[in-house]
């Protein structure tokens, strides 16, 4: 049994990255001694943490990454030494520097887990610097897709044996076996941030309302107030806020739409497949093309072709039979997102380090 840290800047947001990290910690804790460590949470995690996982918040609330930089490193280093940690997983780019500096000269294995992709360049040099450090100095790198693994090899010269990719999994313990194509509701789930492309969604939703005013577009999530206010102005959009449990969100809808500018491997699309929803998504980097079979169980739209997205959503709205056909094929390729298979990949990685 190894002692493992899953390190993230915060675990109190409501987003796919934190949900994936907590679910992974919960499962790994059945085989290893697992610590879920936050550097800057202001409250307890939104998603349930297993009693077998040690949750630790080393921070004291919302701060910028550069605030308390040295103290965070010292606190983390002290924690690593006192708990005799074997492996640290940096969940996302923002904790790479903390992971690497706090473990310096301790002989600890470090794993950089990329949760977006190399094509996304966040404004400012800090993000790029942290990604570079993770690529060059981590013991191992894990991306969410094969495409992004290849990007790291090409862009950063990472040796092939240093980098792998592991998909997010589909939790088949919660599945809606019934799909009702007669329901006139579109669904989108995601935090109100730039990444999710709500500015584009607002345009698409307005055009859909003009053509099909009896169709409702439900959005689950919260975040940026300016984004929220713009969405509220569109008649067919219904803001549902934050709701726990996919089983309380995905049923009762007949189409799922994603307008993101970038992703890693979007958990919401896996959940849409899980609940048998036809999907319409931009082919953003990265993930949609790994999940959707274009024209078979969804539509992949060239980024960021608003008119084509409106056309394909309209095609599904006007064709109930097509919605049923797409829904019936939603489980195609689901085996590559098998929880048991993906968990085995993580356990094998841990044993190899």
ROZAZA-289497 format. One record per residue: x, y, z of N, C-alpha, C in turn. Coordinates in steps of 0.05 Angstrom, whole numbers, padded with zeros to 5 digits, always signed. Atoms other than C-alpha are relative to their C-alpha. Last residue first. Example, Ala and Ser with C-alpha at 12.3 -4.5 7.8 and 13.67 -1.06 7.14 Angstrom:
2
-00016-00024-00001+00273-00021+00143-00015+00022+00014;+00018-00024+00000+00246-00090+00156+00018+00024+00000;
//
This chain:
353
-00016-00023-00009+00125+00084-00197+00017-00007+00024;-00024-00002+00016+00100+00021-00232+00019+00022+00009;-00018+00023-00005+00050+00003-00178+00027+00003-00015;-00010-00003-00027+00018+00072-00183+00020-00022+00007;-00019-00022+00000+00012+00066-00258+00012+00004+00027;-00025+00010+00012-00019-00003-00252+00021+00022-00001;-00014+00018-00020-00070+00024-00203+00026-00011-00011;-00011-00017-00021-00088+00082-00250+00016-00018+00020;-00022-00016+00012-00096+00035-00310+00014+00017+00022;-00023+00018+00003-00137-00013-00268+00024+00015-00011;-00011+00002-00027-00184+00044-00251+00025-00018+00001;-00014-00024-00005-00193+00056-00325+00013+00001+00028;-00024-00001+00017-00212-00016-00339+00017+00024+00006;-00018+00021-00009-00260-00021-00280+00026+00001-00016;-00012-00007-00026-00293+00046-00296+00021-00020+00009;+00007+00018-00022-00304+00029-00369+00014+00007+00025;+00003-00017-00023-00294+00089-00415-00008-00017+00025;-00026-00013-00005-00266+00047-00471-00001+00019+00023;-00019+00018-00014-00327+00001-00464+00027+00014+00005;+00001-00005-00029-00375+00059-00480+00021-00017+00015;-00026-00007-00010-00354+00057-00553+00001+00004+00030;-00022+00008+00017-00427+00055-00575+00026+00011+00011;-00019+00017-00015-00473+00065-00515+00023-00010-00018;-00016-00016-00019-00509+00125-00546+00022-00017+00014;-00028+00006+00006-00533+00082-00605+00019+00016+00019;-00004+00029-00001-00606+00078-00583+00029-00008-00005;+00002+00009-00028-00605+00153-00567+00006-00030+00002;-00025-00009-00013-00581+00171-00638+00000-00011+00029;-00022+00016+00011-00637+00129-00668+00026+00007+00014;+00002+00027-00011-00690+00159-00621+00023-00017-00010;-00007-00002-00029-00668+00230-00637-00001-00028+00012;-00030-00003-00001-00669+00212-00712+00009+00002+00029;-00012+00026+00006-00741+00187-00705+00031+00001+00002;+00002+00017-00024-00762+00251-00671+00013-00027-00004;+00000+00029+00008-00737+00292-00730+00000-00017+00025;+00021+00005+00020-00752+00367-00726-00003-00030-00006;+00026-00009-00010-00714+00379-00661-00022-00008-00019;+00009+00018-00021-00656+00336-00685-00027+00008+00011;+00004+00026+00012-00648+00374-00750-00010-00020+00021;+00026-00001+00014-00656+00440-00714-00008-00027-00012;+00020+00001-00022-00598+00422-00668-00028+00000-00012;+00000+00027-00010-00558+00407-00731-00019-00004+00024;+00011+00018+00020-00576+00472-00766-00003-00028+00011;+00029-00005+00001-00564+00515-00704-00013-00020-00019;+00011+00011-00025-00495+00482-00697-00031+00004+00001;+00001+00029+00003-00481+00495-00770-00011-00013+00026;+00022+00007+00018-00500+00568-00762-00003-00030-00004;+00026-00004-00012-00456+00577-00701-00022-00009-00017;+00019-00006+00021-00393+00547-00732-00028+00002+00012;+00023-00003-00017-00341+00550-00676-00022+00010-00019;-00001-00022-00019-00307+00500-00683+00003+00027-00015;-00026-00015+00002-00330+00450-00734+00000+00024+00018;+00001-00024+00016-00392+00415-00706+00028+00013-00002;-00023-00015-00006-00394+00343-00681+00002+00023-00019;-00012-00016+00021-00464+00315-00685+00024+00014+00012;-00001-00029-00005-00491+00258-00643+00012+00014-00024;+00013-00005-00025-00502+00183-00638+00001+00030+00009;+00009+00026-00010-00488+00163-00709-00014+00002+00027;+00021+00010+00017-00477+00227-00749-00012-00027+00008;+00015-00021+00015-00411+00240-00715-00020-00012-00020;-00002+00009+00028-00392+00184-00668-00018+00019-00017;+00023+00000+00019-00384+00222-00603+00008-00012-00026;+00025+00009-00013-00336+00208-00545-00023-00003-00019;-00005+00026-00013-00265+00212-00572-00026-00012+00010;-00004+00021+00021-00285+00266-00622+00006-00027+00011;+00026+00007+00013-00313+00308-00564+00003-00022-00021;+00019+00018-00013-00248+00303-00524-00025-00007-00015;-00001+00026+00012-00199+00360-00537-00023-00016+00012;-00021+00017-00012-00195+00412-00566-00005-00002+00030;-00020-00016-00014-00263+00436-00590+00023-00019+00008;-00023+00018+00000-00304+00396-00641+00024+00015+00012;-00022-00010+00015-00366+00436-00622+00024-00020+00002;-00023-00012-00013-00419+00392-00593+00019+00012-00020;-00010-00018+00020-00489+00365-00608+00023+00016+00013;-00018-00022-00006-00505+00303-00568+00006+00017-00024;-00015-00009+00024-00562+00253-00570+00015+00025+00007;+00008-00024+00014-00580+00235-00498+00016+00003-00025;+00011+00006+00027-00576+00163-00473-00009+00025-00015;+00029-00004-00001-00566+00179-00399-00014+00000-00027;+00010+00017-00021-00496+00150-00397-00030+00002+00002;+00001+00027+00011-00481+00184-00463-00013-00019+00020;+00022-00001+00019-00499+00251-00431-00003-00027-00014;+00025+00002-00015-00455+00233-00372-00024+00001-00019;+00001+00028-00009-00396+00220-00419-00026-00004+00016;+00007+00016+00024-00411+00287-00452-00001-00029+00007;+00028-00004+00006-00412+00322-00384-00009-00016-00024;+00016+00019-00015-00345+00291-00366-00029+00003-00006;+00023-00011-00014-00311+00331-00421-00018-00022+00013;+00019+00020+00010-00243+00300-00437-00026+00006+00015;-00021+00021-00002-00195+00359-00431-00013-00025-00012;+00005+00019-00021-00238+00417-00454+00024-00018+00003;-00020+00021-00004-00234+00478-00499-00009-00018+00023;-00024-00007+00016-00278+00532-00528+00022-00020+00002;-00026-00007-00012-00340+00498-00500+00021+00008-00021;-00011-00021+00016-00408+00499-00536+00028+00009+00009;-00024-00011-00012-00438+00434-00511+00013+00019-00019;-00016-00018+00017-00510+00413-00527+00024+00010+00016;-00021-00013-00015-00549+00353-00500+00017+00017-00019;-00024-00007+00015-00616+00335-00532+00020+00012+00019;-00003+00017+00024-00678+00299-00505+00024+00007-00018;-00010-00016+00022-00685+00322-00433+00004-00018-00024;+00020-00021+00006-00725+00295-00374+00010+00019-00022;+00026+00009+00009-00667+00255-00346-00019+00023-00005;+00001+00009+00028-00600+00291-00344-00027-00011-00009;-00005-00021+00021-00604+00333-00281-00006-00010-00028;+00018-00022-00005-00629+00295-00219+00002+00022-00021;+00027+00011+00004-00596+00229-00240-00022+00021+00005;+00007+00000+00029-00532+00268-00249-00028-00010-00005;+00009+00026+00011-00532+00281-00174-00008+00002-00029;-00016+00024-00004-00528+00348-00138-00012-00024-00013;+00015+00023-00010-00561+00410-00167+00018-00024+00003;-00017+00023-00006-00529+00478-00179-00017-00022+00013;-00018-00001-00022-00571+00531-00213+00016-00025+00004;+00008+00018-00020-00630+00515-00259+00018+00000+00025;-00024+00005-00017-00625+00572-00307-00009-00015+00024;+00009+00002-00028-00682+00566-00358+00025-00007+00017;-00020+00010-00019-00665+00591-00428-00012+00000+00028;+00003+00029-00002-00723+00598-00478+00020-00013+00020;+00026+00011-00009-00733+00672-00468-00001-00030+00004;+00009+00016+00023-00660+00696-00472-00025-00016+00009;+00015-00017+00019-00646+00753-00423-00012-00016-00023;+00027-00005-00010-00626+00706-00367-00018+00016-00019;+00016+00024+00006-00566+00682-00408-00029+00004+00009;+00005+00001+00029-00537+00752-00408-00017-00023-00007;+00019-00021+00007-00546+00759-00332-00007+00000-00030;+00027+00008-00009-00512+00692-00319-00021+00020-00009;+00010+00021+00018-00452+00710-00361-00028-00008+00007;+00005-00013+00026-00444+00776-00323-00010-00021-00020;+00026-00014-00001-00452+00739-00256-00006+00013-00027;-00003-00028+00008-00394+00690-00269-00028+00014-00003;-00026-00011+00003-00409+00625-00232-00001+00029-00007;-00001-00026-00012-00468+00577-00232+00029+00011-00004;-00026-00010-00007-00489+00512-00264-00002+00028+00012;-00007+00005-00028-00547+00475-00296+00029+00010+00005;-00029-00002-00006-00574+00503-00361+00004-00003+00030;-00008-00001-00028-00643+00483-00387+00031+00001+00003;-00028+00006-00002-00662+00502-00458+00008+00003+00029;-00013-00012-00023-00737+00499-00469+00029-00009+00001;-00022+00016-00012-00771+00484-00536+00015+00016+00022;+00011+00018-00020-00839+00516-00550+00022-00019+00012;+00005-00014-00026-00807+00577-00584-00012-00019+00021;+00015+00020-00016-00779+00533-00640-00005+00011+00028;+00011+00021+00017-00751+00576-00697-00019-00018+00016;+00014-00012+00022-00738+00642-00660-00014-00021-00017;+00025-00010-00010-00720+00603-00597-00017+00013-00023;+00017+00023-00004-00667+00563-00635-00028+00010+00010;+00008+00009+00027-00636+00628-00660-00019-00024+00002;+00018-00020+00011-00634+00656-00589-00011-00008-00027;+00025+00003-00014-00604+00591-00562-00021+00020-00011;+00013+00024+00010-00548+00593-00614-00028-00003+00012;+00008-00006+00028-00530+00665-00597-00015-00024-00012;+00021-00021+00000-00531+00652-00522-00010+00006-00028;+00025+00014-00006-00491+00587-00532-00023+00020+00000;+00009+00013+00025-00436+00627-00566-00027-00013+00005;+00006-00022+00018-00428+00673-00506-00010-00010-00027;+00028-00008-00003-00436+00612-00462-00007+00024-00017;+00012-00012+00024-00372+00584-00490-00028+00009+00002;+00024+00015+00008-00355+00537-00432-00015+00012-00024;-00006+00026+00012-00284+00563-00424-00025-00013-00013;-00006-00004+00028-00307+00634-00410+00003-00026-00015;-00027-00010+00005-00338+00612-00345+00004+00004-00030;+00001-00024+00016-00408+00600-00319+00028+00013-00002;-00004-00026-00014-00397+00530-00294-00001+00023-00019;-00027-00010-00003-00425+00473-00335+00001+00026+00014;-00010+00000-00027-00486+00432-00356+00028+00011+00001;-00029-00006-00002-00526+00442-00420+00007+00001+00029;-00015-00002-00025-00593+00410-00435+00028+00008-00005;-00029+00002+00006-00646+00417-00490+00014+00004+00027;-00019-00013-00017-00720+00404-00473+00029-00006-00009;-00011-00022+00016-00780+00387-00516+00019+00017+00017;-00006-00022-00018-00794+00318-00487+00014+00023-00015;+00022-00020+00002-00824+00273-00540+00005+00024+00017;-00006-00020+00021-00758+00235-00549-00022+00021-00003;+00026-00010+00011-00767+00200-00482+00005+00022-00020;-00004-00026+00014-00705+00159-00465-00027+00007-00012;+00023-00010+00016-00713+00105-00412+00007+00027-00013;+00005+00020+00022-00654+00064-00385-00022+00010-00019;+00028-00003+00006-00628+00123-00343-00006-00019-00024;+00006-00002+00029-00561+00100-00316-00031+00002-00003;+00023-00018+00002-00529+00108-00247-00006+00004-00030;+00018+00006-00023-00483+00050-00230-00025+00017+00000;+00024+00014+00009-00453+00057-00300-00019-00008+00022;+00011+00014-00023-00404+00110-00277-00026-00013-00008;+00029-00003-00003-00370+00130-00341-00008-00017+00023;+00018+00023+00003-00295+00138-00336-00029+00008+00002;+00019+00000-00022-00246+00194-00350-00019-00024-00004;+00026-00013+00003-00194+00171-00401-00014+00004+00028;+00021+00016-00013-00122+00155-00385-00026+00016-00002;+00026-00013-00002-00064+00180-00427-00020-00020+00012;+00022+00018+00008+00010+00164-00421-00026+00016+00000;+00027-00011+00002+00075+00203-00417-00020-00021-00009;+00006-00017-00024+00145+00186-00394-00029+00009+00001;+00004+00018-00024+00156+00126-00441-00006+00016+00025;+00025+00015+00002+00144+00171-00502-00005-00017+00025;-00005+00028+00009+00199+00220-00482-00026-00016+00001;+00003+00019-00022+00171+00292-00476+00006-00029-00010;-00022+00019+00002+00198+00338-00530-00001-00021+00022;-00018-00002-00023+00153+00394-00506+00023-00020-00001;-00005-00028-00008+00111+00410-00568+00022+00002+00022;-00009-00018+00022+00114+00343-00604+00009+00027+00010;-00024+00012+00012+00112+00294-00545+00011+00019-00021;-00022-00004-00020+00063+00339-00508+00026-00011-00012;-00007-00029-00001+00017+00343-00569+00024+00005+00018;-00017-00005+00024+00020+00267-00577+00008+00029-00001;-00026+00013-00005-00007+00259-00506+00019+00005-00023;-00016-00018-00017-00060+00311-00523+00027-00013+00008;-00007-00024+00015-00086+00270-00581+00018+00018+00016;-00023+00007+00016-00085+00206-00540+00010+00024-00016;+00005+00011+00027-00133+00238-00492+00026-00007-00013;+00026+00012+00001-00138+00255-00417-00006-00013-00028;+00019-00017+00013-00064+00268-00405-00027-00015-00002;+00024+00014+00010-00019+00234-00355-00019+00020-00012;+00022-00018+00009+00052+00258-00345-00023-00017-00009;+00019+00011+00020+00105+00220-00305-00021+00021-00006;-00008+00028+00005+00166+00235-00261-00017-00012-00023;+00016+00021-00013+00151+00309-00267+00011-00028-00007;-00012+00010-00025+00209+00354-00288-00017-00020+00016;-00029+00006-00001+00201+00373-00361+00009-00015+00025;-00009+00016+00023+00126+00369-00375+00030-00008+00003;+00012+00027-00003+00105+00393-00306+00010-00018-00022;-00013+00014-00022+00154+00451-00310-00010-00028+00003;-00028+00007+00008+00130+00471-00379+00014-00016+00022;+00003+00022+00018+00057+00469-00355+00028-00010-00009;+00007+00023-00017+00075+00513-00296-00004-00025-00018;-00024+00008-00015+00111+00562-00342-00006-00025+00017;-00018+00013+00018+00052+00565-00390+00025-00010+00014;+00013+00025+00008+00003+00580-00333+00019-00016-00019;+00000+00019-00023+00049+00632-00302-00010-00027-00009;-00022+00019+00002+00062+00668-00368+00000-00022+00021;-00021-00002-00021-00004+00704-00375+00021-00022-00003;-00015-00025+00000-00068+00688-00413+00020+00002+00023;+00012-00020-00017-00086+00614-00413+00016+00026+00000;-00021-00017-00012-00060+00576-00473-00014+00022+00017;+00011-00022-00015-00107+00519-00490+00023+00015+00013;+00009-00020+00019-00075+00476-00544-00012+00024+00014;-00022-00018+00007-00037+00437-00491-00007+00022-00019;-00016+00009+00022-00100+00407-00462+00021+00021-00008;+00011-00013+00023-00147+00410-00402+00015-00011-00024;+00029+00002+00001-00139+00364-00343-00013+00018-00020;+00010-00022+00017-00064+00349-00349-00031-00003-00002;+00025+00008+00013-00045+00303-00291-00012+00024-00015;+00016-00023+00010+00028+00317-00272-00024-00011-00016;+00016+00005+00024+00055+00258-00232-00016+00024-00006;+00019-00021+00006+00111+00264-00181-00013-00005-00027;+00009+00001+00028+00150+00207-00149-00021+00022-00004;+00028+00007+00004+00182+00226-00082-00006+00001-00030;+00002+00026+00013+00257+00223-00072-00028-00009-00005;+00012+00019-00018+00256+00280-00022-00003-00028-00012;-00020+00016-00015+00306+00324-00058-00012-00020+00020;-00028-00001+00009+00251+00373-00081+00018-00015+00019;-00011+00027-00001+00181+00350-00060+00029-00002-00007;+00004+00011-00027+00155+00419-00041+00012-00028+00003;-00018-00013-00019+00186+00450-00104-00003-00012+00028;-00029+00005+00006+00156+00400-00153+00018+00013+00021;-00008+00029-00002+00086+00396-00124+00030-00003-00003;+00001+00007-00028+00080+00472-00113+00008-00029+00004;-00023-00012-00013+00104+00486-00184+00000-00007+00030;-00025+00013+00008+00055+00436-00214+00024+00011+00016;-00015+00009-00024-00005+00461-00174+00027-00013-00007;-00005-00021-00020-00038+00505-00227+00016-00009+00024;-00026-00014+00003-00030+00455-00285+00007+00017+00024;+00001-00025+00014-00084+00405-00266+00027+00015+00001;+00025+00001+00016-00088+00352-00213-00004+00027-00014;+00009-00028+00003-00016+00348-00188-00024-00001-00019;+00013-00006+00026-00009+00275-00167-00009+00029+00001;+00018-00023+00001+00041+00264-00110-00011+00003-00029;+00007-00011+00026+00071+00196-00096-00018+00024+00003;-00016+00013+00021+00106+00164-00036-00003+00013-00027;+00014+00003+00026+00082+00208+00022+00019-00013-00020;-00016+00020+00015+00116+00197+00090-00013-00007-00027;+00018+00022+00007+00060+00234+00128+00014-00021-00018;+00012+00011-00025+00108+00281+00165-00018-00024-00006;-00020+00013-00017+00151+00292+00103-00013-00014+00024;-00011+00023+00015+00094+00307+00055+00019-00016+00017;+00021+00021+00001+00058+00352+00105+00011-00025-00013;+00003+00011-00027+00121+00392+00119-00020-00023+00001;-00024+00016-00004+00132+00401+00044-00001-00014+00028;+00003+00025+00015+00060+00423+00035+00024-00018+00005;+00021+00016-00013+00065+00475+00091-00003-00027-00014;-00011+00010-00025+00132+00500+00063-00021-00018+00015;-00020+00020+00006+00105+00506-00008+00011-00013+00026;+00014+00024+00010+00042+00541+00016+00020-00022-00006;+00012+00014-00023+00084+00589+00058-00015-00025-00008;-00020+00014-00015+00127+00606-00002-00012-00015+00024;-00013+00020+00016+00068+00624-00047+00020-00017+00016;-00007+00022-00019+00026+00660+00005+00015-00022-00014;+00002-00009-00028-00005+00701-00051+00006-00023+00019;-00025-00012-00009+00022+00680-00119-00001+00009+00029;-00021+00020-00003-00035+00631-00131+00025+00013+00011;-00013+00005+00025-00088+00684-00117+00023-00019+00004;-00023-00017+00006-00127+00674-00054+00010-00004-00028;-00005-00008+00027-00194+00646-00033+00023+00020-00002;+00021-00015+00015-00193+00613+00035+00010+00010-00027;+00018-00015-00018-00144+00592+00088-00020+00016-00015;+00004-00028+00005-00101+00539+00055-00019+00013+00020;-00023-00014-00011-00074+00471+00076-00002+00031-00002;-00001-00027+00012-00141+00437+00066+00023+00015+00014;-00016-00019-00015-00135+00362+00081+00000+00026-00016;+00002-00026+00013-00184+00307+00062+00015+00021+00017;-00007-00022-00019-00161+00238+00083-00001+00026-00015;-00018-00021+00010-00198+00188+00040+00005+00020+00021;-00027+00012+00002-00228+00124+00070+00021+00020-00010;-00012+00000-00026-00290+00162+00092+00028-00011+00001;+00002+00025-00015-00304+00174+00019+00013+00003+00027;-00026+00012-00004-00310+00246-00006-00003-00024+00018;-00005+00017-00024-00377+00269-00033+00027-00013+00000;+00004+00028+00006-00375+00326-00084+00007-00018+00023;+00028+00003+00008-00382+00398-00061-00007-00029-00004;+00006+00007+00028-00316+00396-00024-00030-00003-00005;-00003+00028+00005-00313+00432+00044-00007-00007-00029;+00021+00016-00013-00305+00507+00046+00005-00029-00008;+00012-00016-00020-00254+00561+00029-00023-00014+00014;+00029+00002-00002-00206+00517-00009-00011+00018+00022;+00014-00026-00002-00136+00543-00023-00031-00003+00001;-00017-00022-00009-00080+00491-00023-00017+00026+00006;+00006-00026+00013-00124+00429-00026+00019+00021+00011;-00012-00024-00012-00099+00359-00009-00006+00024-00017;+00010-00020+00019-00138+00294-00021+00008+00027+00012;+00005-00027-00011-00097+00243+00016-00009+00018-00022;+00004-00023+00018-00100+00169-00004-00006+00026+00016;+00005-00021-00020-00072+00108+00032-00001+00027-00015;-00023-00016-00009-00078+00056-00023-00008+00019+00022;-00025+00015+00005-00124+00001-00049+00025+00013+00012;+00006+00028-00006-00195+00021-00031+00025-00017-00002;-00002+00004-00029-00170+00093-00027-00008-00028+00008;-00028+00008-00007-00158+00091-00102+00003-00006+00030;-00005+00027+00009-00234+00091-00113+00028-00010+00007;+00018+00018-00014-00250+00152-00070+00006-00029-00008;-00010+00004-00028-00189+00189-00096-00017-00020+00015;-00024+00016+00002-00212+00178-00168+00012-00006+00028;+00008+00028+00006-00282+00202-00153+00024-00018-00001;+00011+00011-00024-00252+00264-00120-00009-00029-00004;-00021+00004-00019-00208+00279-00180-00010-00013+00026;-00017+00022+00009-00264+00269-00230+00022-00007+00020;+00016+00025-00003-00312+00313-00191+00017-00024-00008;+00000+00007-00028-00258+00367-00185-00016-00026+00006;-00027+00007-00009-00245+00368-00259+00001-00009+00029;-00006+00027+00007-00320+00365-00277+00028-00009+00010;-00007+00004+00028-00339+00428-00240+00010-00029-00004;+00018+00020+00012-00372+00452-00176+00008-00002-00030;+00016-00009+00023-00317+00487-00138-00018-00023-00009;+00027-00008-00008-00295+00467-00067-00016+00013-00023;+00019+00022+00005-00235+00424-00084-00028+00008+00007;+00024+00000-00016-00183+00479-00092-00018-00024-00007;+00002-00027-00012-00112+00487-00116-00024+00002+00018;+00014-00019+00017-00107+00412-00127-00002+00027+00014;-00003-00029-00007-00062+00357-00100-00015+00017-00020;+00012-00013+00024-00079+00283-00101-00002+00029+00007;+00013-00026-00002-00030+00255-00049-00012+00007-00028;+00003-00016+00025-00012+00181-00046-00014+00027+00007;+00013-00025-00009+00015+00136+00008+00000+00020-00022;-00015-00024+00002+00028+00067-00021-00015+00024+00011;+00017-00024+00000+00000+00000+00000+00018+00025+00000;
//
